[in-house]
């Protein structure tokens, strides 16, 4: 075990969470912890020390608890902050701007345009855009300057991970943050501050070129598995199902 991914998921609508650790080379869940705090990983790190495993690469979201846990228990590992979680932060900022401008707009026709624009602003699949969708997106961006800035900042974010070197990636990250702050949009200033504070883990992608995509797939499998059995009353049984998610003999696979 050299490369691991860490993530959390909600077990029910009451915001009760579990944390999982996945072996990125096998795709297997190797640890299930209660909650999404630092304590959720203590049992895993004890096993790592007991087995003298050398963790070389870790991927996770921007959770302060996960970051602190990895720094304390695997200080020599390359810790990559998953870029898709960064993208989600920016998507959240775009939607916050959309809601804000909708609330402030007094023109009923413009409010109508803004209200139905969420999917157009956030979708990654531009190939499905027909002429009508393109026209609606253009109208949305033309009628509101804050949404115009928010949309193109979202579109340009990916450039941080598309450069030829870590140094160039750092220049692009800094440039993006400067542009975000210049808009004076509070949601984007907040994201820019996060990207400045988390620069080391974000740019670690250039050292490992890895994401949490495997864990996102596993989380989708867990959702399907939960629906199949309409929730779990036996927590230990649930953990066993998670640990055996990749086992072909598991009758309740996601």
Residue, then its C-alpha position, 0 to 999 in steps of 0.5 A: x500500500x503506497x497510494x491512498x485516497x481519503x474522502x467522506x460521505x453522508x450516511x443519512x439525511x441527518x448529516x451523519x458522516x463516515x470517512x473512508x480510505x481507499x487503496x488507489x492501486x486496487x480501488x478497495x476500501x481499506x478503512x471506514x471511520x466514524x464522522x469526518x474529523x481527524x479522529x476518524x482516521x486514527x485506527x487507520x494510521x495505527x494499522x499503517x504504523x503496525x505494518x510499517x507501511x510507507x505511504x507515498x501519495x495521499x489524495x483528499x479534499x480540502x478538509x482541514x481535519x484530513x490535512x492535519x491528519x496526513x501531516x501528522x502521520x505521513x509527513x513525507x507523503x505527497x499530499x494532493x488536494x483533489x482538483x475536482x473539489x477545488x472546481x466544486x468550490x468555484x461552482x459554489x461561488x458561481x451559484x452564490x453570485x447567481x442567487x445574489x444578482x437574482x435577489x438584487x435584480x428588479x427587472x422582471x425579464x432579467x430575473x426570469x433569465x437569471x433564475x433559469x440559468x444555473x445549469x447553463x452556468x455550471x454544466x461541463x458538457x458544452x457539447x449538448x448545447x443547441x442554438x437555443x441554449x447558447x442564446x440563453x447563456x449569452x443573454x444571461x452573461x450579457x445582462x449581468x456583469x457579475x455573472x459574466x466575470x463569475x462564469x469566465x473565472x469558472x471556465x479558466x480555473x482548469x488552466x491551473x492544472x494544464x501547464x507544462x510545469x509546477x512553476x507555470x501552474x503556480x503563476x496561473x494559480x496566482x493570476x487566477x486569484x488576482x482576477x478573482x479578487x479584482x471582481x470584488x465578488x465576495x464568493x470569489x474572494x473567499x475562493x481566492x483566499x482558499x487557493x492562496x492558503x492551500x497552494x502547496x496541496x493544489x500544486x502537488x498535482x504536478x508531482x503525482x498527477x492523480x485525483x480522487x476520481x476513484x473515490x467519487x466512483x466509490x461514493x456513487x456505488x455506496x449511494x446505489x448500495x444504500x438504495x438497494x437495502x433502504x438504509x442500514x440498521x446494523x452499523x457493523x454490517x454496513x462497514x463490512x459491506x463497504x470493506x467488501x464493496x469490490x468483492x465479487x461475492x458481495x450480493x449487495x454491491x453498488 
